[in-house]
Amino acid sequence: MNCFEDEQSQQQKSPLYDGGIEKLPYRIADISLADLGQKALSMAEAEMPGVMKLRKMYSSKKPLKGVRLAGCLHLTAQTGVMIETFRELGAQVQWSSSNPLSTQDHVAAALVKAGISIYAWKDETEEEKLWCIDQTIYFPDGQPLNAILDDCYCLARIIHGKYSHLTTYIHGISEETTAGITKLRKLFNDNKLKIPVINVNDSVTKSKFDNNYGCGESVIDGIKQVTDIMIGGKVAVMVGYGNVGKGCAKTLSSFGARIIVTEIDPICALQAVMDGKL
């Protein structure tokens, strides 16, 4: 019996949903987009062999049985594959989006059609975003979440403020951003952090791969989609030459841009010079 299964035998001790807000099974933009979303999920699965291997290895063992996981991350096809994997491994999952501008409505529809509670749609207002996060706090059986996957301290902030009485029932938080970790460290230094935190942001795979290669490609894709301009021949000023800056500079250079770097760290500044940046 794992710690989550043991917790199930003591559920009567945890605070049940008190009916403070109306609990909906899901809320998304358009359920008719589900077929398109399923195609996007299938394509993402092909690009995520590690996650799919974990799903194949552990789906029969259900190591996450008893986990009531609430997530607040970018709702994309890649996140969708991760959500489905959590469920395959035994977890109950509810999800909201940390950034409404990145929400893929067709993916949200596919996940809802698969029976997962999603509360997210593209271009939510700030008020709607907070409502969506509220919907993920309690599960249909009235029990509160006991694990958090967070982005930029969105869900953890709500828990420490509005739902502080639930912190003793939450086993941990996973935070993936520099901004989120900075805020959580401040909370820790002020002796106000009430839940253990896994710092995903500082892991090697996050900093050396996602920050470098992932941001390097996605930033350029975003610039081209928003501006619809050619990169070649442009002068790009890179503020900072950390892992994200290095990745973005490399991708911009490959498109033909000339790069100027501003940096206060002498080592990173020297790296920029050695990489041929001004």
Backbone as numpy.savetxt, mean C-alpha at the origin, in Angstrom:
# Nx Ny Nz CAx CAy CAz Cx Cy Cz
-1.72 -24.45 16.75 -2.57 -23.25 16.75 -1.68 -22.01 16.75
-1.91 -21.09 15.77 -1.12 -19.87 15.77 -1.77 -18.82 16.65
-1.09 -17.67 16.80 -1.60 -16.65 17.72 -2.93 -16.08 17.27
-3.18 -16.09 15.96 -4.43 -15.56 15.46 -5.59 -16.51 15.74
-5.34 -17.84 15.60 -6.37 -18.82 15.90 -6.69 -18.81 17.39
-5.65 -18.66 18.22 -5.86 -18.60 19.67 -6.70 -17.39 20.04
-6.49 -16.31 19.28 -7.26 -15.09 19.55 -8.75 -15.31 19.28
-9.05 -16.15 18.27 -10.45 -16.40 17.94 -11.21 -16.98 19.12
-10.53 -17.76 19.94 -11.20 -18.36 21.09 -11.49 -17.35 22.18
-10.91 -16.15 22.04 -11.10 -15.10 23.05 -11.82 -13.89 22.47
-12.51 -14.06 21.34 -13.11 -12.92 20.64 -14.14 -12.18 21.48
-14.77 -12.90 22.39 -15.80 -12.24 23.18 -15.21 -11.12 24.03
-13.88 -11.11 24.21 -13.25 -10.08 25.02 -12.97 -8.80 24.24
-12.98 -8.87 22.90 -12.68 -7.69 22.09 -13.94 -6.89 21.84
-13.80 -5.57 21.64 -14.98 -4.71 21.45 -15.63 -4.95 20.11
-16.90 -5.30 20.11 -17.64 -5.52 18.87 -18.03 -4.20 18.25
-18.34 -4.26 16.95 -18.80 -3.09 16.23 -20.00 -2.48 16.93
-19.94 -1.17 17.16 -20.98 -0.54 17.96 -22.06 0.16 17.13
-21.99 0.00 15.80 -23.02 0.59 14.96 -22.90 2.09 14.80
-21.73 2.65 15.08 -21.54 4.10 14.98 -21.70 4.64 13.58
-21.28 3.83 12.56 -21.49 4.20 11.16 -22.10 3.01 10.45
-22.80 3.28 9.36 -23.42 2.20 8.60 -22.32 1.38 7.92
-22.33 0.08 8.14 -21.33 -0.81 7.56 -21.85 -1.38 6.25
-21.15 -1.09 5.14 -21.53 -1.59 3.83 -20.63 -2.75 3.44
-21.11 -3.68 2.62 -20.27 -4.80 2.18 -19.12 -4.36 1.28
-19.32 -3.29 0.53 -18.28 -2.71 -0.32 -18.82 -1.40 -0.89
-17.90 -0.61 -1.43 -18.31 0.56 -2.21 -17.21 0.87 -3.22
-17.57 0.78 -4.50 -16.64 1.04 -5.59 -17.34 1.87 -6.65
-16.65 2.13 -7.76 -17.22 2.98 -8.80 -18.22 2.23 -9.68
-17.85 1.02 -10.15 -18.68 0.35 -11.15 -18.36 -1.14 -11.18
-19.27 -1.97 -10.70 -19.05 -3.42 -10.64 -19.00 -4.02 -12.03
-19.54 -3.36 -13.02 -19.54 -3.90 -14.38 -18.13 -3.94 -14.99
-17.17 -3.31 -14.34 -15.79 -3.30 -14.83 -15.02 -4.54 -14.39
-15.68 -5.48 -13.73 -15.00 -6.62 -13.12 -14.25 -7.48 -14.13
-14.82 -7.74 -15.29 -14.15 -8.59 -16.27 -12.84 -7.96 -16.75
-12.86 -6.67 -16.98 -11.64 -5.96 -17.37 -10.61 -6.02 -16.24
-11.08 -5.89 -15.01 -10.19 -5.96 -13.86 -9.55 -7.32 -13.70
-10.31 -8.38 -13.99 -9.76 -9.74 -13.89 -8.64 -9.95 -14.89
-8.76 -9.36 -16.07 -7.68 -9.46 -17.06 -6.43 -8.75 -16.55
-6.62 -7.59 -15.91 -5.48 -6.85 -15.35 -4.81 -7.64 -14.24
-5.60 -8.31 -13.41 -5.04 -9.13 -12.34 -4.25 -10.31 -12.90
-4.76 -10.92 -13.96 -4.07 -12.05 -14.57 -2.72 -11.62 -15.14
-2.67 -10.44 -15.78 -1.41 -9.94 -16.31 -0.43 -9.62 -15.19
-0.94 -9.07 -14.08 -0.07 -8.74 -12.95 0.49 -10.01 -12.32
-0.30 -11.07 -12.25 0.16 -12.33 -11.68 1.39 -12.86 -12.43
1.40 -12.66 -13.76 2.52 -13.14 -14.57 3.81 -12.39 -14.24
3.69 -11.18 -13.70 4.85 -10.36 -13.36 5.23 -10.46 -11.88
4.54 -11.33 -11.14 4.79 -11.45 -9.70 5.02 -12.92 -9.33
6.06 -13.55 -9.88 6.28 -14.99 -9.64 6.53 -15.32 -8.17
7.17 -14.42 -7.43 7.44 -14.69 -6.02 6.16 -14.82 -5.21
5.25 -13.88 -5.42 3.97 -13.91 -4.71 3.16 -15.13 -5.10
3.17 -15.45 -6.40 2.40 -16.60 -6.86 2.98 -17.91 -6.32
4.30 -17.95 -6.14 4.94 -19.14 -5.56 4.50 -19.32 -4.10
4.44 -18.20 -3.37 3.98 -18.26 -1.98 2.53 -18.74 -1.92
1.72 -18.26 -2.84 0.32 -18.68 -2.87 0.21 -20.19 -3.10
1.03 -20.70 -4.02 1.00 -22.13 -4.33 1.50 -22.96 -3.16
2.54 -22.47 -2.48 3.16 -23.24 -1.39 2.29 -23.30 -0.14
1.58 -22.20 0.17 0.93 -22.12 1.49 -0.60 -22.03 1.47
-1.20 -22.02 0.29 -2.66 -21.87 0.26 -3.38 -23.01 0.97
-2.81 -24.19 0.92 -3.47 -25.33 1.57 -3.28 -25.32 3.08
-2.22 -24.65 3.56 -1.91 -24.63 5.00 -2.61 -23.49 5.74
-3.03 -22.47 5.01 -3.74 -21.30 5.59 -3.00 -20.72 6.81
-1.75 -20.31 6.65 -1.00 -19.77 7.80 -1.55 -18.46 8.35
-2.37 -17.78 7.56 -2.94 -16.50 8.02 -4.38 -16.65 8.54
-4.78 -17.87 8.82 -6.12 -18.07 9.38 -6.25 -17.32 10.70
-7.31 -16.56 10.84 -7.52 -15.77 12.05 -7.10 -14.33 11.91
-6.37 -14.02 10.84 -5.94 -12.63 10.60 -7.10 -11.84 10.01
-7.41 -10.71 10.64 -8.39 -9.76 10.09 -7.59 -8.55 9.63
-7.22 -8.58 8.37 -6.28 -7.61 7.81 -7.00 -6.45 7.14
-6.69 -5.24 7.59 -7.18 -4.03 6.93 -6.00 -3.37 6.23
-6.16 -3.06 4.96 -5.09 -2.44 4.20 -5.50 -1.08 3.69
-4.52 -0.19 3.61 -4.74 1.14 3.02 -3.53 1.44 2.15
-3.56 0.93 0.94 -2.48 1.09 -0.04 -3.07 1.46 -1.39
-2.19 1.87 -2.29 -2.61 2.12 -3.67 -3.35 0.90 -4.20
-4.56 1.08 -4.71 -5.35 -0.05 -5.19 -5.11 -0.23 -6.69
-4.08 -1.01 -7.00 -3.70 -1.30 -8.37 -3.79 -2.81 -8.60
-3.49 -3.24 -9.81 -3.54 -4.67 -10.12 -2.53 -5.44 -9.28
-1.36 -4.85 -9.06 -0.33 -5.53 -8.26 -0.80 -5.69 -6.81
-1.41 -4.65 -6.27 -1.98 -4.75 -4.92 -3.09 -5.79 -4.89
-3.87 -5.84 -5.97 -4.95 -6.81 -6.05 -4.46 -8.24 -5.97
-3.34 -8.54 -6.63 -2.76 -9.88 -6.56 -2.35 -10.19 -5.12
-1.78 -9.20 -4.45 -1.37 -9.39 -3.06 -2.59 -9.62 -2.17
-3.66 -8.86 -2.38 -4.88 -9.02 -1.59 -5.45 -10.43 -1.76
-5.53 -10.89 -3.01 -6.05 -12.23 -3.26 -5.16 -13.30 -2.62
-3.85 -13.05 -2.59 -2.93 -14.00 -1.96 -3.15 -14.06 -0.46
-3.33 -12.91 0.17 -3.63 -12.91 1.61 -4.86 -13.75 1.90
-5.88 -13.59 1.08 -7.11 -14.37 1.31 -6.87 -15.86 1.08
-6.10 -16.20 0.03 -5.78 -17.60 -0.24 -5.03 -18.23 0.93
-4.26 -17.42 1.64 -3.48 -17.92 2.77 -4.28 -17.90 4.08
-5.57 -17.56 4.00 -6.45 -17.71 5.15 -6.93 -16.44 5.82
-6.43 -15.28 5.40 -6.81 -14.03 6.07 -8.16 -13.52 5.59
-8.85 -12.82 6.47 -9.99 -11.99 6.07 -9.41 -10.63 5.71
-9.87 -10.06 4.60 -9.25 -8.83 4.10 -10.30 -7.78 3.77
-10.01 -6.54 4.19 -10.79 -5.37 3.79 -9.80 -4.28 3.37
-10.19 -3.48 2.36 -9.19 -2.59 1.77 -9.76 -1.22 1.42
-8.93 -0.20 1.65 -9.21 1.15 1.16 -7.96 1.64 0.45
-8.04 2.79 -0.18 -6.90 3.29 -0.96 -6.23 4.47 -0.26
-4.90 4.44 -0.24 -4.15 5.54 0.36 -4.07 6.74 -0.56
-4.25 6.52 -1.86 -4.18 7.60 -2.85 -5.27 7.41 -3.89
-6.37 8.15 -3.78 -7.49 7.98 -4.71 -7.12 8.23 -6.17
-6.03 8.96 -6.43 -5.64 9.24 -7.81 -5.09 8.01 -8.51
-4.61 7.04 -7.72 -4.02 5.84 -8.32 -4.97 4.65 -8.35
-6.15 4.79 -7.78 -7.10 3.66 -7.72 -7.52 3.23 -9.12
-7.43 1.94 -9.37 -7.88 1.37 -10.64 -9.26 0.75 -10.43
-10.28 1.43 -10.92 -11.66 1.04 -10.65 -11.99 -0.36 -11.17
-11.39 -0.75 -12.29 -11.68 -2.09 -12.82 -11.11 -3.18 -11.92
-9.96 -2.91 -11.29 -9.38 -3.88 -10.35 -10.24 -3.98 -9.10
-10.70 -2.84 -8.59 -11.58 -2.84 -7.43 -12.83 -3.67 -7.70
-13.39 -3.53 -8.90 -14.60 -4.28 -9.27 -14.33 -5.78 -9.30
-13.17 -6.18 -9.85 -12.84 -7.60 -9.92 -12.68 -8.21 -8.52
-12.08 -7.46 -7.61 -11.89 -7.95 -6.25 -13.22 -8.09 -5.52
-14.11 -7.12 -5.72 -15.43 -7.20 -5.10 -16.20 -8.40 -5.65
-16.12 -8.61 -6.96 -16.80 -9.75 -7.56 -16.27 -11.07 -7.01
-15.00 -11.06 -6.59 -14.39 -12.26 -6.01 -14.74 -12.42 -4.53
-15.52 -11.48 -3.99 -15.98 -11.60 -2.61 -15.16 -10.85 -1.59
-14.32 -9.91 -2.03 -13.47 -9.14 -1.11 -14.07 -7.76 -0.89
-14.06 -7.31 0.35 -14.64 -6.01 0.69 -13.67 -4.88 0.33
-14.02 -4.13 -0.69 -13.19 -3.02 -1.16 -13.98 -1.72 -1.01
-13.31 -0.71 -0.47 -13.94 0.61 -0.31 -13.00 1.63 -0.95
-13.13 1.81 -2.25 -12.22 2.70 -2.96 -12.73 2.97 -4.36
-12.54 4.17 -4.83 -12.82 4.54 -6.22 -11.93 5.72 -6.57
-11.67 5.86 -7.85 -10.78 6.92 -8.31 -11.38 8.29 -8.04
-10.53 9.23 -7.64 -10.89 10.63 -7.40 -11.83 10.81 -6.20
-11.65 10.01 -5.16 -12.38 10.26 -3.91 -11.99 11.63 -3.36
-12.92 12.25 -2.65 -12.57 13.44 -1.88 -11.88 13.00 -0.59
-11.29 13.93 0.13 -10.65 13.58 1.40 -11.68 13.03 2.39
-12.86 13.61 2.40 -13.92 13.13 3.29 -14.33 11.71 2.93
-14.43 11.42 1.63 -14.79 10.07 1.19 -13.69 9.07 1.51
-12.45 9.51 1.38 -11.32 8.63 1.72 -11.37 8.22 3.20
-11.65 9.16 4.08 -11.74 8.86 5.51 -12.92 7.93 5.79
-14.02 8.12 5.07 -15.17 7.23 5.22 -14.79 5.80 4.81
-14.05 5.68 3.72 -13.62 4.36 3.26 -12.72 3.67 4.28
-11.80 4.43 4.87 -10.93 3.85 5.90 -11.77 3.38 7.09
-12.75 4.18 7.49 -13.63 3.79 8.60 -14.31 2.45 8.33
-14.67 2.21 7.07 -15.37 0.98 6.71 -14.50 -0.27 6.90
-13.18 -0.10 6.92 -12.29 -1.27 7.04 -11.96 -1.63 8.48
-12.40 -0.83 9.44 -12.02 -1.05 10.84 -12.68 -2.30 11.41
-13.96 -2.47 11.15 -14.70 -3.63 11.68 -15.10 -4.55 10.52
-15.11 -5.84 10.81 -15.46 -6.85 9.82 -16.95 -7.22 9.95
-17.49 -7.92 8.97 -18.93 -8.22 8.98 -19.44 -8.92 10.23
-18.56 -9.69 10.91 -18.99 -10.39 12.13 -18.93 -9.49 13.36
-18.59 -8.21 13.15 -18.54 -7.27 14.27 -17.19 -7.17 14.95
-16.24 -8.02 14.56 -14.92 -8.01 15.16 -14.03 -6.96 14.49
-13.13 -6.33 15.26 -12.24 -5.32 14.68 -11.04 -5.94 13.99
-10.37 -5.16 13.18 -9.12 -5.59 12.54 -8.08 -5.98 13.59
-7.15 -6.85 13.20 -6.05 -7.18 14.11 -4.69 -7.11 13.43
-4.65 -6.63 12.19 -3.39 -6.42 11.48 -3.61 -5.33 10.44
-2.55 -4.54 10.17 -2.66 -3.39 9.28 -1.53 -3.39 8.26
-1.86 -3.17 6.98 -0.89 -2.84 5.95 -1.16 -1.39 5.56
-0.16 -0.54 5.77 -0.42 0.89 5.64 0.53 1.57 4.66
0.08 2.71 4.18 0.85 3.56 3.29 0.74 4.99 3.78
1.87 5.59 4.10 1.92 7.00 4.51 1.15 7.29 5.80
1.06 6.27 6.70 0.46 6.47 8.02 -1.02 6.87 7.91
-1.70 6.39 6.88 -3.12 6.76 6.69 -4.03 6.04 7.68
-3.98 4.70 7.66 -4.85 3.91 8.54 -4.37 3.94 9.99
-3.06 3.87 10.18 -2.52 3.89 11.55 -2.86 5.19 12.27
-2.89 6.29 11.52 -3.25 7.58 12.14 -4.69 7.56 12.64
-5.59 6.99 11.85 -6.99 6.90 12.26 -7.13 6.01 13.49
-6.39 4.90 13.50 -6.46 3.98 14.64 -5.96 4.65 15.91
-4.83 5.33 15.86 -4.26 5.97 17.05 -5.11 7.14 17.54
-5.91 7.70 16.66 -6.76 8.80 17.06 -8.17 8.37 17.42
-8.95 8.03 16.39 -10.37 7.74 16.56 -10.64 6.38 17.20
-9.74 5.42 16.98 -9.98 4.05 17.46 -8.87 3.56 18.39
-8.38 4.43 19.23 -7.26 4.06 20.11 -7.62 2.91 21.05
-8.90 2.70 21.33 -9.31 1.60 22.20 -9.09 0.23 21.56
-8.77 0.21 20.26 -8.56 -1.06 19.57 -7.09 -1.46 19.48
-6.19 -0.58 19.90 -4.76 -0.83 19.68 -4.26 -2.10 20.37
-4.84 -2.46 21.49 -4.37 -3.65 22.20 -4.73 -4.94 21.47
-5.65 -4.87 20.50 -6.07 -6.06 19.77 -5.36 -6.19 18.42
-4.52 -5.21 18.08 -3.84 -5.20 16.78 -2.41 -5.72 16.96
-2.07 -6.76 16.21 -0.77 -7.40 16.37 0.37 -6.59 15.76
0.10 -5.83 14.71 1.19 -5.08 14.10 0.76 -4.27 12.90
1.64 -3.34 12.51 1.45 -2.49 11.34 2.64 -2.69 10.41
2.37 -2.77 9.13 3.42 -2.74 8.12 3.34 -1.40 7.39
4.42 -0.64 7.39 4.45 0.68 6.74 5.51 0.70 5.66
5.14 1.17 4.46 6.04 1.05 3.31 6.65 2.36 2.82
6.31 3.49 3.42 6.80 4.75 2.88 7.70 5.50 3.86
8.56 6.34 3.29 9.43 7.18 4.12 8.61 8.14 4.96
7.59 8.75 4.34 6.74 9.69 5.07 6.03 9.01 6.23
5.52 7.80 5.99 4.83 7.07 7.05 5.75 6.68 8.20
6.95 6.20 7.86 7.90 5.82 8.89 8.35 7.03 9.70
8.53 8.15 9.05 8.91 9.38 9.76 7.87 9.75 10.80
6.60 9.66 10.44 5.52 10.00 11.37 5.41 8.97 12.50
5.61 7.71 12.17 5.56 6.67 13.20 6.74 6.77 14.16
7.91 7.15 13.63 9.07 7.34 14.52 8.81 8.49 15.50
8.19 9.55 15.02 7.86 10.66 15.91 6.91 10.19 17.00
5.92 9.38 16.61 4.99 8.82 17.57 5.73 7.97 18.60
6.69 7.18 18.14 7.49 6.34 19.03 8.33 7.19 19.98
8.99 8.21 19.45 9.83 9.08 20.28 9.03 9.84 21.33
7.76 10.08 21.03 6.87 10.76 21.98 6.17 9.78 22.91
6.55 8.49 22.84 5.94 7.43 23.65 4.43 7.31 23.41
4.02 7.53 22.15 2.59 7.45 21.82 2.28 6.32 20.85
3.30 5.61 20.40 3.08 4.49 19.48 2.58 3.29 20.27
1.39 2.81 19.91 0.74 1.76 20.69 0.71 0.40 20.01
1.28 0.31 18.81 1.24 -0.94 18.04 2.63 -1.21 17.46
3.11 -2.45 17.50 4.40 -2.77 16.85 4.36 -2.47 15.36
5.49 -2.02 14.81 5.56 -1.62 13.40 6.68 -2.39 12.69
6.38 -2.88 11.49 7.39 -3.45 10.60 7.75 -2.37 9.59
9.01 -1.97 9.57 9.48 -0.90 8.70 9.86 -1.49 7.34
8.88 -1.62 6.46 9.13 -2.14 5.12 9.95 -1.14 4.30
9.76 0.14 4.58 10.40 1.18 3.79 11.92 1.05 3.76
12.52 0.61 4.86 13.98 0.54 4.94 14.54 -0.84 4.58
13.69 -1.74 4.11 14.20 -3.04 3.69 15.00 -2.89 2.40
15.93 -3.80 2.19 16.80 -3.71 1.00 15.99 -3.82 -0.29
15.03 -4.72 -0.33 14.25 -4.89 -1.56 13.42 -3.66 -1.88
12.97 -2.95 -0.84 12.20 -1.73 -1.07 13.10 -0.61 -1.58
14.19 -0.35 -0.88 15.04 0.80 -1.21 15.84 0.59 -2.49
16.37 -0.62 -2.69 17.24 -0.86 -3.84 16.50 -1.25 -5.11
15.28 -1.74 -4.96 14.55 -2.18 -6.14 13.32 -1.33 -6.42
12.39 -1.28 -5.48 11.17 -0.50 -5.70 11.48 0.99 -5.85
12.25 1.54 -4.91 12.57 2.97 -4.99 13.36 3.31 -6.24
14.31 2.48 -6.57 15.17 2.75 -7.72 14.47 2.45 -9.04
14.16 1.20 -9.27 13.61 0.80 -10.56 12.12 1.13 -10.69
11.37 0.85 -9.63 9.93 1.10 -9.69 9.60 2.57 -9.85
10.14 3.40 -8.96 9.89 4.84 -9.06 10.50 5.41 -10.33
11.67 4.88 -10.71 12.32 5.37 -11.92 11.44 5.25 -13.14
10.70 4.15 -13.24 9.81 3.96 -14.39 8.47 4.66 -14.21
7.89 4.56 -13.00 6.54 5.09 -12.81 6.49 6.61 -12.85
7.55 7.28 -12.35 7.57 8.75 -12.39 7.55 9.25 -13.83
8.36 8.63 -14.68 8.42 9.05 -16.08 7.10 8.76 -16.78
6.52 7.60 -16.47 5.22 7.26 -17.06 4.17 8.30 -16.66
4.20 8.71 -15.37 3.25 9.73 -14.91 3.46 11.06 -15.60
4.72 11.47 -15.76 5.01 12.75 -16.42 4.50 12.74 -17.86
4.73 11.65 -18.55 4.32 11.59 -19.96 2.80 11.54 -20.10
2.14 10.84 -19.18 0.68 10.78 -19.25 0.04 12.13 -18.96
0.59 12.86 -18.00 -0.01 14.13 -17.59 0.32 15.25 -18.57
1.57 15.28 -19.06 2.00 16.40 -19.89 1.94 16.12 -21.39
2.02 14.85 -21.77 2.02 14.45 -23.18 3.13 15.16 -23.96
4.31 15.24 -23.36 5.44 15.87 -24.04 6.59 14.88 -24.18
7.51 15.19 -25.11 8.72 14.39 -25.26 9.71 14.74 -24.18
10.43 13.75 -23.70 11.45 13.96 -22.68 12.79 14.34 -23.32
13.07 13.80 -24.48 14.34 14.04 -25.14 14.63 15.52 -25.33
15.83 15.93 -24.94 16.24 17.32 -25.09 15.85 18.23 -23.95
15.02 17.76 -23.03 14.61 18.57 -21.89 15.73 18.58 -20.82
15.71 19.62 -20.00 16.61 19.69 -18.86 15.81 19.36 -17.61
16.19 18.30 -16.89 15.46 17.86 -15.70 16.31 18.13 -14.46
15.74 18.79 -13.47 16.42 19.05 -12.21 15.98 18.00 -11.19
16.92 17.23 -10.71 16.63 16.17 -9.74 16.99 16.67 -8.34
15.97 16.86 -7.51 16.19 17.34 -6.15 16.44 16.14 -5.25
17.69 15.86 -4.98 18.06 14.70 -4.19 18.52 13.55 -5.08
19.55 12.84 -4.63 20.11 11.74 -5.42 20.24 10.48 -4.56
19.13 10.19 -3.86 19.05 8.93 -3.14 18.62 7.83 -4.09
18.03 6.77 -3.55 17.62 5.64 -4.41 16.56 6.04 -5.43
15.59 6.85 -5.01 14.56 7.30 -5.94 15.17 8.25 -6.98
15.99 9.19 -6.52 16.62 10.13 -7.45 17.49 9.44 -8.48
18.25 8.44 -8.04 19.11 7.69 -8.96 18.28 7.00 -10.04
17.19 6.35 -9.59 16.35 5.64 -10.55 15.68 6.57 -11.54
15.18 7.70 -11.05 14.52 8.66 -11.94 15.51 9.29 -12.91
16.70 9.62 -12.40 17.73 10.22 -13.26 18.14 9.27 -14.37
18.29 7.99 -14.01 18.69 6.99 -15.01 17.63 6.86 -16.10
16.35 6.82 -15.71 15.29 6.66 -16.69 15.15 7.92 -17.55
15.23 9.09 -16.92 15.16 10.34 -17.69 16.30 10.43 -18.70
17.48 10.02 -18.27 18.64 10.04 -19.18 18.42 9.12 -20.37
17.79 7.96 -20.11 17.56 7.01 -21.20 16.57 7.55 -22.22
15.74 8.52 -21.79 14.81 9.17 -22.71 15.44 10.38 -23.40
16.69 10.69 -23.06 17.37 11.78 -23.73 17.38 13.09 -22.98
16.97 13.10 -21.73 16.98 14.34 -20.94 18.39 14.61 -20.40
18.70 15.89 -20.19 19.93 16.28 -19.51 19.60 16.51 -18.04
20.41 15.97 -17.15 20.07 15.94 -15.73 20.96 16.87 -14.93
20.34 17.70 -14.11 21.03 18.52 -13.11 20.58 18.03 -11.74
21.53 17.75 -10.85 21.21 17.23 -9.53 21.53 18.26 -8.46
20.59 18.46 -7.53 20.88 19.23 -6.32 20.86 18.27 -5.14
21.86 18.35 -4.28 22.00 17.36 -3.21 22.81 17.95 -2.06
22.35 17.75 -0.81 23.07 18.26 0.36 23.98 17.19 0.98
23.74 15.92 0.64 24.59 14.85 1.15 25.84 14.75 0.27
27.05 14.91 0.83 28.26 14.94 0.00 28.53 13.64 -0.74
28.18 12.49 -0.14 28.42 11.21 -0.80 27.50 11.06 -2.00
26.20 11.36 -1.79 25.24 11.27 -2.90 25.59 12.27 -3.99
26.07 13.46 -3.59 26.46 14.47 -4.58 27.64 13.98 -5.42
28.60 13.33 -4.75 29.75 12.79 -5.48 29.32 11.67 -6.41
28.36 10.85 -5.97 27.84 9.79 -6.85 27.22 10.39 -8.10
26.49 11.50 -7.94 25.89 12.15 -9.09 26.95 12.62 -10.08
28.03 13.19 -9.55 29.12 13.65 -10.41 29.75 12.46 -11.14
30.00 11.38 -10.41 30.62 10.20 -11.02 29.71 9.54 -12.06
28.39 9.75 -11.90 27.43 9.23 -12.88 27.24 10.15 -14.06
28.01 11.26 -14.08 27.95 12.16 -15.22 26.88 13.21 -15.15
26.29 13.43 -13.94 25.25 14.45 -13.79 25.91 15.78 -13.42
25.24 16.87 -13.77 25.77 18.20 -13.46 25.45 18.60 -12.03
